[in-house]
């Protein structure tokens, strides 16, 4: 099983919710180990509703 991670809200006892999403993603990218079962999920450009619709149609739930 592979887990796709796209955001991080808490790390090492620190609440990261008050910093921006871009900064949190940079932190997450920096802590994911190469060849681990956790993979960093790249940002998907576009309209979120359209992306969710396409994911639903492809049964990516």
N, C-alpha and C positions, 0 to 999 in steps of 0.2 A: 504494500500500500504506500502511495505517495501522497503527502499533504501539500497542497498549494497554499502558501501564506502570502497575504497581500497587505497586511497592516499589523501593527503591534501596539497594544494599549498599556502594557505594563512590563517592565523588565528590571530585574535585580532590585526589587523593592521600590522602584520609582514609577509613579503614575505618569504616563506620557500623553494623557488625553488633552492637556493644555497646550501642547505644541502642535504645529501644523502637520497635516497628513504627509506632505513631502518629506519633512524631517523624520517622521516616524518610519516611513518607508526606507529612508537611507540607513537608519539604525537597524532595521530588520535585515536589510540586504547585507549589512556588515557582520551580523551574528550568525547567519545561516552558513553552516559548514558545507564545503564542496562534497559532492557525492553522498549527501545525507538523504533521508527519506522526506525531508522538508525541502520544497523547492520554492524559490521566490517567484511570485506571479507578477509578470510585467503588467504595467498599466495598459488598459484597453481603451484606445481613443474612441470617442463617439458618444452618442446619446444613450444614457443609462437604460432608459425604457426599451430602446431598440435592442440593446445588448441582452437584457434579461429576456426579452421576447425570443430572440434567436437561440439563447441558451435553453429556454424552455422547449422550443420546437425541436432542438437537437437532443432533448432529454438529458441535459447536463446538470441534473439536480443532485 
